[in-house]
Amino acid sequence: FEVLVDPLAVQALKDGKKVDVRDLLALEQVFKDAKRGDKVSEEFLEKTFRSRDLLTIATQIIQRGEVQVTTEQRHRLQAAKQKQIVQTIARNAMNPQTGAPHPPARIEAAMLEAKVHIDPFRPVDAQVQEVLVKLRPLLPIRLDVVRVRIRLPAQHYPHVIGELEGDGPRPRRAVGE
């Protein structure tokens, strides 16, 4: 099954973000072969997807299928994904010998040397661990995630929570513990 979509916008849907499927579709049709214009009958769609709703069917096709992109679009997606991976590693990893973080330029150079392949369609979190495995022979690197419990008076809460949210993942808030 094929649907005509904007390949760059599809990435947001595949990353799990809320996206209106109507905005992704170039045509509100499901094809057997889009190049020849062969449409799929509604009866066959209902038998296969148990629905006649085009948006439900298109969402399933997009999420389960592959997206065809041009070479230029693929390179742009890969570069953006690589930048996100480098930023994630630079923010969360450190050199265990010095305790200092590795600069993004050093991480990028090590990724080039290790010939790391970035999949533009897989989420960043799923690729970071694989990249770290390939970087370890080249860089002393350790990824630490620390959970901290902070107790503070109510008058300081708004200022402190604002500072903490800028430093990493959103903290879980427990008021009155």
Secondary structure as UniProt FT lines:
FT   HELIX           7..14
FT   TURN            15..16
FT   HELIX           21..24
FT   STRAND          31..33
FT   TURN            34..37
FT   STRAND          38..39
FT   HELIX           42..49
FT   HELIX           54..64
FT   HELIX           71..92
FT   STRAND          93..94
FT   TURN            96..98
FT   HELIX           104..113
FT   TURN            114..115
FT   TURN            120..121
FT   HELIX           124..135
FT   TURN            136..138
FT   STRAND          142..143
FT   HELIX           154..156
FT   HELIX           157..165
FT   TURN            166..167
FT   TURN            175..176
//
